[in-house]
Amino acid sequence: MRNHSVREAVWQSLIALAVFLMVGVVMVTAVNNAAAGGEAEELKTAERSLERAAVLCYVAEGCYPMTYEYLKDHYGVRIDEEKFAVDYRIFASNVMPDITVLRRDE
């Protein structure tokens, strides 16, 4: 009889440990997913900021800026260049430039 209660206590402890570990894994996964979503949102925000500045330049000057540096110098756009790389490609002064913001490898 006593042997049976010891086994039962061991199984209950193992089940509690397994549940605890599963909850821990779920929490770590949720935190990682939230961080990844935040990084993606940060990229989108930086890209939208550059696009808005390019449109503002077009409205004010009648043409899109020829370079990313022009946007920085004249329209106050600030992107963390240690964290992000900006790919700014312009086809013509009256065509919206192709602006892509990429995360730099750390």
N, C-alpha and C positions, 0 to 999 in steps of 0.2 A: 504494500500500500504506500509506504513512504517513498519507495523508488519511483512510483508512478507520479507523485506530486513533484519530485525533483525534475523529472523529465518534462513535466508540464511547465514548470517554472523556466526551464532552459528554453523551451520552445516559445514561450511568451516573450522572453528576453530577446530571442533571435528575431521574432516578428516585429517587436518594437524597434530594434536596431535597423531592420530592413526598411520599415516605414520612415524612420528618421533619415536614413540615407537617401531614400527616394525623394523626400521633401527637400533635402539639401540639393540634390541634382536639379530638381524643378526650379528652385530659387536661383541657382547659378545660371541655368539656361535662360531664365526670364531676364536676369540682369544683363547678360551678354546680348540678348536680342534688343533690349532697350538701348544699350550703348550703340549697337550697330545702327539702329533706327535714328538715333541722335546724330551720328556721323553723316548718314545719308541726307538728313534734313539740313545739316550744316553746309554740305556741298550745294544743295538746291538753293539755299538762301544766298550763298556767295554768287552763284550763277545768275540768279534773279537780280541781285544788286548790280552786277555788271551790265546786264541787259537793260535795266531801267536807266542807268547812267548813259548808255549808248543811245537810247531813244531820246533822252533829255538833250543830249548833244545834237542829235538830228533836228529836234524841234528848235533849239536855240540857234544853231549854226547852219542848218540846211544840208548837212551831210553827216554821215556817221564818222566817228573818230577812226583814223587810220591805224592807230596802235593802242594797245592796252596801256602803255606808258602815258599816252595823251589823256586817257580817262583818269589815271591816277593824278596827273599833274593839274588838270583843269577842272575835274569834277569830284575830286576828293574821295574816290573809290579806294578803299583799303581792304586788302585781302591778306591774310596771314600767309606770306610766301614761304615761310619755313614749313608750313603744314600743307599748303596747296600749290599746285602749278596751274597757271592759266594758259589755255590754248586759245588765242584770239586770231581768227582768220577773216580777212575782209576781201570781198570780191570786187566791189565797186562802192563808191561813196554814197550811192543812193540805195544800196541793198544792205539789209540788216546783217551785221557780221555774225559768223558762227563762233559762239563763245562756249567753251567747255572748261569746267573747273575739275581738276583731278587731285586726288589725295597723293601726296608724296610718300614714298616708302620711308619708313622710319628706321 
